[in-house]
Amino acid sequence: MNDNQRFLPRPWLRASHLQTLLPRLIYRKRKWYGAWEIFALSDGDFIELCWYQQPAPDSRRPLVILFHGLEGSVDSPYIWQTMETLAEQGFDSVVMHFRGCGKTPINRLPRAYHSGDIGDPKAVIDALAKRYPQRSFHAIGFSLGGNMLAQLMSTDAAEAISSAAICCAPLDLMSCSKRIDHGFSKLYRKYLLTPLKYKFSTKQQRGVFHDWPAMADIDVSTMTSFLEFDDKVTAPLHGFKDVHDYYQRASGKQFLKYIKQPTLIVHADDDPFLGSDVVPQAHEMNNFVHYERQPHGGHMGFVDYQRGFYSWLPKRLVKWVSEQEVEQA
């Protein structure tokens, strides 16, 4: 990793929790509104896409598909800033919201989404590839979306993707679940668990689980850890035996050696969400994977200051995508 790829913020900005919290404090909501699209799924449910700008049907501009983190959306600074940076460099972009993460917070079916949920992204990629046969496609995944993307890039769906970038991904889920149970990271745990529990309780109240008595009777109000929520809710909702089965099968690190297209992975050593086991060893990757381990950045932070605050990560990601587009053109 050369100096141009290294993130070294001002010394007073290097605290991991400051890096993690700062984007939410200093960045206003996106100034553009985008074009929303309801995407129908084969099981009768739906997800929502948000385009930076609705492209023309015959457009040949490269298209980047973004996958947000747990309970994220197009309003997450790391998403809209990356989309703005992509537009500046001549790329179209669209963010795929996982079920219940778009403008409609409650999806129709009992199931929601999880860290290894590649079915919906594959459906979107297939549909967009048919809709825009003259385009090249790239993918960027953040946190949970990055872990999902690691698995997706090891499948046949990657044939439509020219390159990928994976950012701050919990590539070992058990390690990350334990990490967020300690110290100040418990604040993030509460922040992320609260909307998950709310959505589940709302579905219970609406009778979504009327044919699933075991789920209808679960009390999530007392749950304080991801380990418990994922064991009692996430795992059974999505066909896993228990939380250990879910974490083992959905952790993205095991798929890195099967990736089939150029893929950038960016982690920060001081990420308060991620346990040390997320870091892949050389034998767990192949030549398609370019791994960058930054000393600072927190979780999806990477904020520096020079005549004002600015985000380093979107520029790094777009530079990677641009380089891959040129090489494969």
Phi and psi restraints in degrees (value plus and minus 20) as a CYANA .aco file:
   2 ASN   PHI    -104.5   -64.5
   2 ASN   PSI     154.1   194.1
   3 ASP   PHI     -82.1   -42.1
   3 ASP   PSI     -49.8    -9.8
   4 ASN   PHI     -89.2   -49.2
   4 ASN   PSI     -38.1     1.9
   5 GLN   PHI    -121.1   -81.1
   5 GLN   PSI     -20.6    19.4
   6 ARG   PHI    -117.0   -77.0
   6 ARG   PSI     117.1   157.1
   7 PHE   PHI    -120.7   -80.7
   7 PHE   PSI      91.4   131.4
   8 LEU   PHI    -148.8  -108.8
   8 LEU   PSI      69.8   109.8
   9 PRO   PHI     -93.0   -53.0
   9 PRO   PSI     151.1   191.1
  10 ARG   PHI     -75.1   -35.1
  10 ARG   PSI     125.3   165.3
  11 PRO   PHI     -73.3   -33.3
  11 PRO   PSI     -55.3   -15.3
  12 TRP   PHI     -97.2   -57.2
  12 TRP   PSI     -22.0    18.0
  13 LEU   PHI    -130.8   -90.8
  13 LEU   PSI      -9.2    30.8
  14 ARG   PHI    -108.9   -68.9
  14 ARG   PSI     -26.2    13.8
  15 ALA   PHI     -85.3   -45.3
  15 ALA   PSI     113.1   153.1
  16 SER   PHI     -83.7   -43.7
  16 SER   PSI     -61.5   -21.5
  17 HIS   PHI     -91.3   -51.3
  17 HIS   PSI     -53.5   -13.5
  18 LEU   PHI     -83.1   -43.1
  18 LEU   PSI     -64.7   -24.7
  19 GLN   PHI     -80.6   -40.6
  19 GLN   PSI     -59.2   -19.2
  20 THR   PHI     -90.8   -50.8
  20 THR   PSI     -60.2   -20.2
  21 LEU   PHI    -107.6   -67.6
  21 LEU   PSI     -46.1    -6.1
  22 LEU   PHI     -78.4   -38.4
  22 LEU   PSI     -63.7   -23.7
  23 PRO   PHI     -75.2   -35.2
  23 PRO   PSI     -57.9   -17.9
  24 ARG   PHI     -90.7   -50.7
  24 ARG   PSI     -42.7    -2.7
  25 LEU   PHI    -110.8   -70.8
  25 LEU   PSI     -52.4   -12.4
  26 ILE   PHI    -124.6   -84.6
  26 ILE   PSI     -39.7     0.3
  27 TYR   PHI    -121.2   -81.2
  27 TYR   PSI     108.4   148.4
  28 ARG   PHI     -94.9   -54.9
  28 ARG   PSI     151.6   191.6
  29 LYS   PHI     -86.3   -46.3
  29 LYS   PSI     138.5   178.5
  30 ARG   PHI     -74.3   -34.3
  30 ARG   PSI     125.7   165.7
  31 LYS   PHI    -111.6   -71.6
  31 LYS   PSI     -30.3     9.7
  32 TRP   PHI    -126.0   -86.0
  32 TRP   PSI     135.8   175.8
  33 TYR   PHI    -124.0   -84.0
  33 TYR   PSI     -44.1    -4.1
  34 GLY   PHI      51.0    91.0
  34 GLY   PSI     156.4   196.4
  35 ALA   PHI    -137.5   -97.5
  35 ALA   PSI     100.5   140.5
  36 TRP   PHI    -111.6   -71.6
  36 TRP   PSI     126.3   166.3
  37 GLU   PHI    -158.8  -118.8
  37 GLU   PSI     109.3   149.3
  38 ILE   PHI    -104.7   -64.7
  38 ILE   PSI     102.9   142.9
  39 PHE   PHI    -128.6   -88.6
  39 PHE   PSI      93.9   133.9
  40 ALA   PHI     -97.0   -57.0
  40 ALA   PSI     115.4   155.4
  41 LEU   PHI    -122.6   -82.6
  41 LEU   PSI     135.9   175.9
  42 SER   PHI     -87.8   -47.8
  42 SER   PSI     -39.3     0.7
  43 ASP   PHI    -110.9   -70.9
  43 ASP   PSI     -12.3    27.7
  44 GLY   PHI      75.3   115.3
  44 GLY   PSI     -24.8    15.2
  45 ASP   PHI    -113.1   -73.1
  45 ASP   PSI    -190.2  -150.2
  46 PHE   PHI    -171.7  -131.7
  46 PHE   PSI     139.1   179.1
  47 ILE   PHI    -151.5  -111.5
  47 ILE   PSI     151.1   191.1
  48 GLU   PHI    -141.7  -101.7
  48 GLU   PSI     111.8   151.8
  49 LEU   PHI    -122.7   -82.7
  49 LEU   PSI     124.0   164.0
  50 CYS   PHI    -146.8  -106.8
  50 CYS   PSI      95.6   135.6
  51 TRP   PHI    -108.1   -68.1
  51 TRP   PSI     122.4   162.4
  52 TYR   PHI     -80.4   -40.4
  52 TYR   PSI     -63.5   -23.5
  53 GLN   PHI    -174.6  -134.6
  53 GLN   PSI     108.5   148.5
  54 GLN   PHI     -81.1   -41.1
  54 GLN   PSI      98.5   138.5
  55 PRO   PHI     -98.0   -58.0
  55 PRO   PSI     138.8   178.8
  56 ALA   PHI     -89.1   -49.1
  56 ALA   PSI     128.2   168.2
  57 PRO   PHI     -76.8   -36.8
  57 PRO   PSI     -50.4   -10.4
  58 ASP   PHI    -120.4   -80.4
  58 ASP   PSI      -3.9    36.1
  59 SER   PHI     -83.0   -43.0
  59 SER   PSI     122.8   162.8
  60 ARG   PHI    -137.6   -97.6
  60 ARG   PSI      -9.6    30.4
  61 ARG   PHI     -87.2   -47.2
  61 ARG   PSI     123.8   163.8
  62 PRO   PHI     -78.2   -38.2
  62 PRO   PSI     124.0   164.0
  63 LEU   PHI    -139.0   -99.0
  63 LEU   PSI     110.1   150.1
  64 VAL   PHI    -130.9   -90.9
  64 VAL   PSI     106.7   146.7
  65 ILE   PHI    -121.2   -81.2
  65 ILE   PSI     106.6   146.6
  66 LEU   PHI    -129.4   -89.4
  66 LEU   PSI     122.1   162.1
  67 PHE   PHI    -143.1  -103.1
  67 PHE   PSI      99.6   139.6
  68 HIS   PHI    -100.6   -60.6
  68 HIS   PSI     156.3   196.3
  69 GLY   PHI    -108.1   -68.1
  69 GLY   PSI    -194.3  -154.3
  70 LEU   PHI     -75.9   -35.9
  70 LEU   PSI     101.2   141.2
  71 GLU   PHI      38.3    78.3
  71 GLU   PSI       3.9    43.9
  72 GLY   PHI    -106.2   -66.2
  72 GLY   PSI    -195.1  -155.1
  73 SER   PHI    -191.2  -151.2
  73 SER   PSI    -195.0  -155.0
  74 VAL   PHI     -82.8   -42.8
  74 VAL   PSI     -40.2    -0.2
  75 ASP   PHI    -102.4   -62.4
  75 ASP   PSI     -26.2    13.8
  76 SER   PHI     -89.5   -49.5
  76 SER   PSI     109.5   149.5
  77 PRO   PHI     -72.3   -32.3
  77 PRO   PSI     -59.7   -19.7
  78 TYR   PHI     -85.1   -45.1
  78 TYR   PSI     -46.3    -6.3
  79 ILE   PHI     -98.7   -58.7
  79 ILE   PSI     -77.5   -37.5
  80 TRP   PHI     -89.4   -49.4
  80 TRP   PSI     -48.7    -8.7
  81 GLN   PHI     -88.0   -48.0
  81 GLN   PSI     -59.5   -19.5
  82 THR   PHI     -85.8   -45.8
  82 THR   PSI     -59.4   -19.4
  83 MET   PHI     -85.8   -45.8
  83 MET   PSI     -58.8   -18.8
  84 GLU   PHI     -84.2   -44.2
  84 GLU   PSI     -62.6   -22.6
  85 THR   PHI     -86.5   -46.5
  85 THR   PSI     -58.8   -18.8
  86 LEU   PHI     -80.5   -40.5
  86 LEU   PSI     -63.5   -23.5
  87 ALA   PHI     -81.5   -41.5
  87 ALA   PSI     -59.0   -19.0
  88 GLU   PHI     -82.6   -42.6
  88 GLU   PSI     -47.1    -7.1
  89 GLN   PHI    -120.4   -80.4
  89 GLN   PSI      -8.5    31.5
  90 GLY   PHI      67.5   107.5
  90 GLY   PSI      -1.4    38.6
  91 PHE   PHI    -125.4   -85.4
  91 PHE   PSI     121.6   161.6
  92 ASP   PHI    -103.6   -63.6
  92 ASP   PSI     136.2   176.2
  93 SER   PHI    -169.6  -129.6
  93 SER   PSI     133.4   173.4
  94 VAL   PHI    -165.9  -125.9
  94 VAL   PSI     118.2   158.2
  95 VAL   PHI    -124.0   -84.0
  95 VAL   PSI     110.2   150.2
  96 MET   PHI    -112.1   -72.1
  96 MET   PSI      97.2   137.2
  97 HIS   PHI    -103.7   -63.7
  97 HIS   PSI     110.3   150.3
  98 PHE   PHI     -84.8   -44.8
  98 PHE   PSI     143.5   183.5
  99 ARG   PHI     -75.0   -35.0
  99 ARG   PSI     105.0   145.0
 100 GLY   PHI      63.6   103.6
 100 GLY   PSI     -10.4    29.6
 101 CYS   PHI    -131.1   -91.1
 101 CYS   PSI     -19.0    21.0
 102 GLY   PHI    -111.0   -71.0
 102 GLY   PSI    -168.5  -128.5
 103 LYS   PHI     -90.1   -50.1
 103 LYS   PSI     -42.7    -2.7
 104 THR   PHI    -121.8   -81.8
 104 THR   PSI      85.7   125.7
 105 PRO   PHI     -95.4   -55.4
 105 PRO   PSI     -34.0     6.0
 106 ILE   PHI    -142.1  -102.1
 106 ILE   PSI      98.1   138.1
 107 ASN   PHI    -102.7   -62.7
 107 ASN   PSI     154.0   194.0
 108 ARG   PHI     -98.0   -58.0
 108 ARG   PSI     -56.4   -16.4
 109 LEU   PHI    -114.2   -74.2
 109 LEU   PSI     143.6   183.6
 110 PRO   PHI     -78.8   -38.8
 110 PRO   PSI     -59.4   -19.4
 111 ARG   PHI     -89.7   -49.7
 111 ARG   PSI     139.5   179.5
 112 ALA   PHI    -144.8  -104.8
 112 ALA   PSI    -127.9   -87.9
 113 TYR   PHI    -170.7  -130.7
 113 TYR   PSI     147.3   187.3
 114 HIS   PHI    -173.7  -133.7
 114 HIS   PSI     158.8   198.8
 115 SER   PHI     -90.0   -50.0
 115 SER   PSI     -36.5     3.5
 116 GLY   PHI    -137.1   -97.1
 116 GLY   PSI       3.4    43.4
 117 ASP   PHI    -103.1   -63.1
 117 ASP   PSI      68.6   108.6
 118 ILE   PHI    -115.0   -75.0
 118 ILE   PSI     -26.8    13.2
 119 GLY   PHI     -82.4   -42.4
 119 GLY   PSI     -71.5   -31.5
 120 ASP   PHI     -85.4   -45.4
 120 ASP   PSI     -65.0   -25.0
 121 PRO   PHI     -78.9   -38.9
 121 PRO   PSI     -58.8   -18.8
 122 LYS   PHI     -83.2   -43.2
 122 LYS   PSI     -60.1   -20.1
 123 ALA   PHI     -83.4   -43.4
 123 ALA   PSI     -60.7   -20.7
 124 VAL   PHI     -86.6   -46.6
 124 VAL   PSI     -65.6   -25.6
 125 ILE   PHI     -81.7   -41.7
 125 ILE   PSI     -64.0   -24.0
 126 ASP   PHI     -80.4   -40.4
 126 ASP   PSI     -64.3   -24.3
 127 ALA   PHI     -86.0   -46.0
 127 ALA   PSI     -62.7   -22.7
 128 LEU   PHI     -89.7   -49.7
 128 LEU   PSI     -54.4   -14.4
 129 ALA   PHI     -84.7   -44.7
 129 ALA   PSI     -55.7   -15.7
 130 LYS   PHI     -94.5   -54.5
 130 LYS   PSI     -55.1   -15.1
 131 ARG   PHI     -91.4   -51.4
 131 ARG   PSI     -55.8   -15.8
 132 TYR   PHI    -146.9  -106.9
 132 TYR   PSI      53.0    93.0
 133 PRO   PHI     -88.2   -48.2
 133 PRO   PSI     -36.2     3.8
 134 GLN   PHI    -113.4   -73.4
 134 GLN   PSI     -20.0    20.0
 135 ARG   PHI    -115.3   -75.3
 135 ARG   PSI     137.4   177.4
 136 SER   PHI    -117.8   -77.8
 136 SER   PSI     129.7   169.7
 137 PHE   PHI    -142.3  -102.3
 137 PHE   PSI     121.8   161.8
 138 HIS   PHI    -151.5  -111.5
 138 HIS   PSI     141.1   181.1
 139 ALA   PHI    -156.6  -116.6
 139 ALA   PSI     122.0   162.0
 140 ILE   PHI    -151.9  -111.9
 140 ILE   PSI     108.7   148.7
 141 GLY   PHI    -144.2  -104.2
 141 GLY   PSI     118.5   158.5
 142 PHE   PHI    -135.8   -95.8
 142 PHE   PSI     111.9   151.9
 143 SER   PHI      32.5    72.5
 143 SER   PSI    -139.7   -99.7
 144 LEU   PHI     -74.0   -34.0
 144 LEU   PSI     -62.7   -22.7
 145 GLY   PHI     -84.0   -44.0
 145 GLY   PSI     -48.9    -8.9
 146 GLY   PHI     -93.8   -53.8
 146 GLY   PSI     -60.0   -20.0
 147 ASN   PHI     -81.4   -41.4
 147 ASN   PSI     -64.4   -24.4
 148 MET   PHI     -79.3   -39.3
 148 MET   PSI     -63.3   -23.3
 149 LEU   PHI     -85.1   -45.1
 149 LEU   PSI     -52.4   -12.4
 150 ALA   PHI     -79.3   -39.3
 150 ALA   PSI     -61.8   -21.8
 151 GLN   PHI     -91.1   -51.1
 151 GLN   PSI     -63.4   -23.4
 152 LEU   PHI     -80.5   -40.5
 152 LEU   PSI     -58.1   -18.1
 153 MET   PHI     -90.4   -50.4
 153 MET   PSI     -29.3    10.7
 154 SER   PHI    -114.1   -74.1
 154 SER   PSI     -17.0    23.0
 155 THR   PHI    -129.7   -89.7
 155 THR   PSI     158.3   198.3
 156 ASP   PHI     -85.1   -45.1
 156 ASP   PSI     -40.8    -0.8
 157 ALA   PHI     -81.5   -41.5
 157 ALA   PSI     -43.6    -3.6
 158 ALA   PHI     -89.5   -49.5
 158 ALA   PSI     -33.9     6.1
 159 GLU   PHI     -81.4   -41.4
 159 GLU   PSI     -46.1    -6.1
 160 ALA   PHI    -108.6   -68.6
 160 ALA   PSI     -27.0    13.0
 161 ILE   PHI    -126.1   -86.1
 161 ILE   PSI     103.7   143.7
 162 SER   PHI     -95.8   -55.8
 162 SER   PSI     -54.8   -14.8
 163 SER   PHI    -180.1  -140.1
 163 SER   PSI     145.1   185.1
 164 ALA   PHI    -160.6  -120.6
 164 ALA   PSI     137.9   177.9
 165 ALA   PHI    -155.2  -115.2
 165 ALA   PSI     115.3   155.3
 166 ILE   PHI    -143.6  -103.6
 166 ILE   PSI     104.2   144.2
 167 CYS   PHI    -143.2  -103.2
 167 CYS   PSI     108.2   148.2
 168 CYS   PHI      32.8    72.8
 168 CYS   PSI      21.9    61.9
 169 ALA   PHI    -107.9   -67.9
 169 ALA   PSI     117.6   157.6
 170 PRO   PHI     -98.9   -58.9
 170 PRO   PSI      52.4    92.4
 171 LEU   PHI     -89.2   -49.2
 171 LEU   PSI     -32.1     7.9
 172 ASP   PHI    -148.3  -108.3
 172 ASP   PSI      80.8   120.8
 173 LEU   PHI     -87.6   -47.6
 173 LEU   PSI     -58.9   -18.9
 174 MET   PHI     -83.9   -43.9
 174 MET   PSI     -63.8   -23.8
 175 SER   PHI     -78.4   -38.4
 175 SER   PSI     -61.5   -21.5
 176 CYS   PHI     -93.9   -53.9
 176 CYS   PSI     -57.1   -17.1
 177 SER   PHI     -81.5   -41.5
 177 SER   PSI     -59.2   -19.2
 178 LYS   PHI     -92.5   -52.5
 178 LYS   PSI     -57.4   -17.4
 179 ARG   PHI     -82.6   -42.6
 179 ARG   PSI     -60.2   -20.2
 180 ILE   PHI     -97.4   -57.4
 180 ILE   PSI     -23.4    16.6
 181 ASP   PHI    -109.3   -69.3
 181 ASP   PSI     -16.0    24.0
 182 HIS   PHI    -141.1  -101.1
 182 HIS   PSI     123.0   163.0
 183 GLY   PHI      38.0    78.0
 183 GLY   PSI    -164.2  -124.2
 184 PHE   PHI     -84.7   -44.7
 184 PHE   PSI     -40.4    -0.4
 185 SER   PHI     -82.9   -42.9
 185 SER   PSI     -38.6     1.4
 186 LYS   PHI     -79.9   -39.9
 186 LYS   PSI     -47.0    -7.0
 187 LEU   PHI     -82.1   -42.1
 187 LEU   PSI     -63.1   -23.1
 188 TYR   PHI     -87.5   -47.5
 188 TYR   PSI     -58.0   -18.0
 189 ARG   PHI     -77.0   -37.0
 189 ARG   PSI     -66.9   -26.9
 190 LYS   PHI     -84.5   -44.5
 190 LYS   PSI     -61.3   -21.3
 191 TYR   PHI     -80.2   -40.2
 191 TYR   PSI     -58.9   -18.9
 192 LEU   PHI    -105.6   -65.6
 192 LEU   PSI     -55.2   -15.2
 193 LEU   PHI     -91.6   -51.6
 193 LEU   PSI     -54.2   -14.2
 194 THR   PHI     -76.2   -36.2
 194 THR   PSI     -70.9   -30.9
 195 PRO   PHI     -87.0   -47.0
 195 PRO   PSI     -52.1   -12.1
 196 LEU   PHI     -83.8   -43.8
 196 LEU   PSI     -63.9   -23.9
 197 LYS   PHI     -87.5   -47.5
 197 LYS   PSI     -58.1   -18.1
 198 TYR   PHI     -81.7   -41.7
 198 TYR   PSI     -65.9   -25.9
 199 LYS   PHI     -84.3   -44.3
 199 LYS   PSI     -60.9   -20.9
 200 PHE   PHI     -84.8   -44.8
 200 PHE   PSI     -64.9   -24.9
 201 SER   PHI     -83.9   -43.9
 201 SER   PSI     -57.7   -17.7
 202 THR   PHI     -83.5   -43.5
 202 THR   PSI     -60.5   -20.5
 203 LYS   PHI     -84.5   -44.5
 203 LYS   PSI     -58.5   -18.5
 204 GLN   PHI     -80.2   -40.2
 204 GLN   PSI     -66.0   -26.0
 205 GLN   PHI     -85.2   -45.2
 205 GLN   PSI     -50.9   -10.9
 206 ARG   PHI    -105.4   -65.4
 206 ARG   PSI     -21.9    18.1
 207 GLY   PHI      58.7    98.7
 207 GLY   PSI      -1.1    38.9
 208 VAL   PHI     -82.7   -42.7
 208 VAL   PSI     -47.9    -7.9
 209 PHE   PHI    -119.0   -79.0
 209 PHE   PSI       6.9    46.9
 210 HIS   PHI     -82.7   -42.7
 210 HIS   PSI     -46.1    -6.1
 211 ASP   PHI    -117.7   -77.7
 211 ASP   PSI      -7.6    32.4
 212 TRP   PHI    -157.8  -117.8
 212 TRP   PSI      52.7    92.7
 213 PRO   PHI     -75.4   -35.4
 213 PRO   PSI     -57.0   -17.0
 214 ALA   PHI     -82.0   -42.0
 214 ALA   PSI     -56.7   -16.7
 215 MET   PHI     -99.6   -59.6
 215 MET   PSI     -52.3   -12.3
 216 ALA   PHI     -85.0   -45.0
 216 ALA   PSI     -45.6    -5.6
 217 ASP   PHI    -117.8   -77.8
 217 ASP   PSI     -20.7    19.3
 218 ILE   PHI     -92.0   -52.0
 218 ILE   PSI     113.4   153.4
 219 ASP   PHI    -122.3   -82.3
 219 ASP   PSI      86.4   126.4
 220 VAL   PHI    -109.6   -69.6
 220 VAL   PSI     -27.4    12.6
 221 SER   PHI     -82.4   -42.4
 221 SER   PSI     -47.9    -7.9
 222 THR   PHI    -113.8   -73.8
 222 THR   PSI     -22.7    17.3
 223 MET   PHI     -96.4   -56.4
 223 MET   PSI     112.1   152.1
 224 THR   PHI    -143.2  -103.2
 224 THR   PSI     -24.7    15.3
 225 SER   PHI    -146.6  -106.6
 225 SER   PSI     132.6   172.6
 226 PHE   PHI     -86.0   -46.0
 226 PHE   PSI     -54.0   -14.0
 227 LEU   PHI     -78.0   -38.0
 227 LEU   PSI     -63.0   -23.0
 228 GLU   PHI     -92.6   -52.6
 228 GLU   PSI     -65.6   -25.6
 229 PHE   PHI     -83.2   -43.2
 229 PHE   PSI     -64.2   -24.2
 230 ASP   PHI     -88.4   -48.4
 230 ASP   PSI     -49.2    -9.2
 231 ASP   PHI     -94.2   -54.2
 231 ASP   PSI     -62.3   -22.3
 232 LYS   PHI    -110.2   -70.2
 232 LYS   PSI     -44.1    -4.1
 233 VAL   PHI    -140.1  -100.1
 233 VAL   PSI     -84.8   -44.8
 234 THR   PHI     -78.8   -38.8
 234 THR   PSI     -68.8   -28.8
 235 ALA   PHI     -81.7   -41.7
 235 ALA   PSI     -76.2   -36.2
 236 PRO   PHI     -85.5   -45.5
 236 PRO   PSI     -51.1   -11.1
 237 LEU   PHI     -83.3   -43.3
 237 LEU   PSI     -47.9    -7.9
 238 HIS   PHI    -139.6   -99.6
 238 HIS   PSI       1.9    41.9
 239 GLY   PHI      65.9   105.9
 239 GLY   PSI      -2.3    37.7
 240 PHE   PHI    -119.5   -79.5
 240 PHE   PSI     132.8   172.8
 241 LYS   PHI     -88.6   -48.6
 241 LYS   PSI     -62.4   -22.4
 242 ASP   PHI    -184.8  -144.8
 242 ASP   PSI    -195.1  -155.1
 243 VAL   PHI     -84.3   -44.3
 243 VAL   PSI     -53.1   -13.1
 244 HIS   PHI     -88.2   -48.2
 244 HIS   PSI     -60.4   -20.4
 245 ASP   PHI     -84.0   -44.0
 245 ASP   PSI     -63.8   -23.8
 246 TYR   PHI     -81.3   -41.3
 246 TYR   PSI     -73.6   -33.6
 247 TYR   PHI     -81.8   -41.8
 247 TYR   PSI     -58.0   -18.0
 248 GLN   PHI     -88.2   -48.2
 248 GLN   PSI     -67.3   -27.3
 249 ARG   PHI     -95.9   -55.9
 249 ARG   PSI     -46.7    -6.7
 250 ALA   PHI    -117.5   -77.5
 250 ALA   PSI     -32.3     7.7
 251 SER   PHI     -84.3   -44.3
 251 SER   PSI     110.3   150.3
 252 GLY   PHI     -97.3   -57.3
 252 GLY   PSI     -39.3     0.7
 253 LYS   PHI     -80.4   -40.4
 253 LYS   PSI     -55.0   -15.0
 254 GLN   PHI     -86.9   -46.9
 254 GLN   PSI     -34.7     5.3
 255 PHE   PHI    -117.4   -77.4
 255 PHE   PSI     -28.3    11.7
 256 LEU   PHI     -81.2   -41.2
 256 LEU   PSI     -56.3   -16.3
 257 LYS   PHI     -93.4   -53.4
 257 LYS   PSI     -27.6    12.4
 258 TYR   PHI    -125.5   -85.5
 258 TYR   PSI     -16.0    24.0
 259 ILE   PHI     -83.4   -43.4
 259 ILE   PSI     122.0   162.0
 260 LYS   PHI    -134.1   -94.1
 260 LYS   PSI     -22.8    17.2
 261 GLN   PHI    -156.4  -116.4
 261 GLN   PSI     138.6   178.6
 262 PRO   PHI     -74.3   -34.3
 262 PRO   PSI     106.1   146.1
 263 THR   PHI    -157.6  -117.6
 263 THR   PSI     105.0   145.0
 264 LEU   PHI    -114.1   -74.1
 264 LEU   PSI     115.1   155.1
 265 ILE   PHI    -141.8  -101.8
 265 ILE   PSI     107.5   147.5
 266 VAL   PHI    -140.3  -100.3
 266 VAL   PSI     103.1   143.1
 267 HIS   PHI    -145.3  -105.3
 267 HIS   PSI     135.0   175.0
 268 ALA   PHI    -131.8   -91.8
 268 ALA   PSI     114.3   154.3
 269 ASP   PHI     -81.2   -41.2
 269 ASP   PSI     -47.6    -7.6
 270 ASP   PHI    -120.5   -80.5
 270 ASP   PSI       0.0    40.0
 271 ASP   PHI     -84.5   -44.5
 271 ASP   PSI      96.8   136.8
 272 PRO   PHI     -96.8   -56.8
 272 PRO   PSI     -22.6    17.4
 273 PHE   PHI    -113.4   -73.4
 273 PHE   PSI     -42.1    -2.1
 274 LEU   PHI    -131.5   -91.5
 274 LEU   PSI     113.7   153.7
 275 GLY   PHI     -99.3   -59.3
 275 GLY   PSI     144.5   184.5
 276 SER   PHI     -84.5   -44.5
 276 SER   PSI     -41.8    -1.8
 277 ASP   PHI     -92.2   -52.2
 277 ASP   PSI     -25.4    14.6
 278 VAL   PHI     -91.7   -51.7
 278 VAL   PSI     -41.6    -1.6
 279 VAL   PHI     -94.0   -54.0
 279 VAL   PSI      98.0   138.0
 280 PRO   PHI     -98.7   -58.7
 280 PRO   PSI     124.7   164.7
 281 GLN   PHI    -103.0   -63.0
 281 GLN   PSI     143.6   183.6
 282 ALA   PHI     -76.8   -36.8
 282 ALA   PSI     -59.5   -19.5
 283 HIS   PHI     -93.2   -53.2
 283 HIS   PSI     -29.9    10.1
 284 GLU   PHI    -113.2   -73.2
 284 GLU   PSI     -17.3    22.7
 285 MET   PHI    -145.9  -105.9
 285 MET   PSI     151.2   191.2
 286 ASN   PHI    -147.5  -107.5
 286 ASN   PSI    -193.2  -153.2
 287 ASN   PHI     -91.4   -51.4
 287 ASN   PSI     -31.6     8.4
 288 PHE   PHI     -99.6   -59.6
 288 PHE   PSI     -36.5     3.5
 289 VAL   PHI    -117.0   -77.0
 289 VAL   PSI     105.3   145.3
 290 HIS   PHI    -130.4   -90.4
 290 HIS   PSI      89.3   129.3
 291 TYR   PHI    -122.1   -82.1
 291 TYR   PSI     107.9   147.9
 292 GLU   PHI    -143.3  -103.3
 292 GLU   PSI      99.4   139.4
 293 ARG   PHI    -129.7   -89.7
 293 ARG   PSI      88.0   128.0
 294 GLN   PHI    -110.6   -70.6
 294 GLN   PSI     123.9   163.9
 295 PRO   PHI     -91.9   -51.9
 295 PRO   PSI     -46.0    -6.0
 296 HIS   PHI    -154.8  -114.8
 296 HIS   PSI     148.7   188.7
 297 GLY   PHI     119.0   159.0
 297 GLY   PSI     -39.5     0.5
 298 GLY   PHI      41.8    81.8
 298 GLY   PSI    -173.2  -133.2
 299 HIS   PHI    -121.8   -81.8
 299 HIS   PSI      87.5   127.5
 300 MET   PHI      40.1    80.1
 300 MET   PSI      12.5    52.5
 301 GLY   PHI    -116.9   -76.9
 301 GLY   PSI    -106.2   -66.2
 302 PHE   PHI      33.6    73.6
 302 PHE   PSI      29.6    69.6
 303 VAL   PHI    -123.7   -83.7
 303 VAL   PSI     114.0   154.0
 304 ASP   PHI    -148.5  -108.5
 304 ASP   PSI     156.3   196.3
 305 TYR   PHI    -154.4  -114.4
 305 TYR   PSI     106.0   146.0
 306 GLN   PHI    -177.9  -137.9
 306 GLN   PSI      80.3   120.3
 307 ARG   PHI      39.7    79.7
 307 ARG   PSI      13.0    53.0
 308 GLY   PHI     107.4   147.4
 308 GLY   PSI     141.3   181.3
 309 PHE   PHI     -92.7   -52.7
 309 PHE   PSI     124.4   164.4
 310 TYR   PHI    -168.6  -128.6
 310 TYR   PSI     136.0   176.0
 311 SER   PHI    -119.3   -79.3
 311 SER   PSI     105.6   145.6
 312 TRP   PHI     -99.5   -59.5
 312 TRP   PSI     -56.6   -16.6
 313 LEU   PHI     -79.9   -39.9
 313 LEU   PSI     -68.1   -28.1
 314 PRO   PHI     -76.2   -36.2
 314 PRO   PSI     -59.9   -19.9
 315 LYS   PHI     -86.7   -46.7
 315 LYS   PSI     -58.6   -18.6
 316 ARG   PHI     -84.2   -44.2
 316 ARG   PSI     -62.7   -22.7
 317 LEU   PHI     -86.8   -46.8
 317 LEU   PSI     -63.8   -23.8
 318 VAL   PHI     -89.1   -49.1
 318 VAL   PSI     -53.6   -13.6
 319 LYS   PHI     -82.1   -42.1
 319 LYS   PSI     -63.3   -23.3
 320 TRP   PHI     -80.8   -40.8
 320 TRP   PSI     -69.0   -29.0
 321 VAL   PHI     -81.7   -41.7
 321 VAL   PSI     -62.2   -22.2
 322 SER   PHI     -82.2   -42.2
 322 SER   PSI     -62.8   -22.8
 323 GLU   PHI     -83.2   -43.2
 323 GLU   PSI     -61.4   -21.4
 324 GLN   PHI     -88.6   -48.6
 324 GLN   PSI     -56.5   -16.5
 325 GLU   PHI     -83.5   -43.5
 325 GLU   PSI     -62.2   -22.2
 326 VAL   PHI     -86.7   -46.7
 326 VAL   PSI     -64.8   -24.8
 327 GLU   PHI     -84.3   -44.3
 327 GLU   PSI     -52.1   -12.1
 328 GLN   PHI    -120.1   -80.1
 328 GLN   PSI     -19.8    20.2
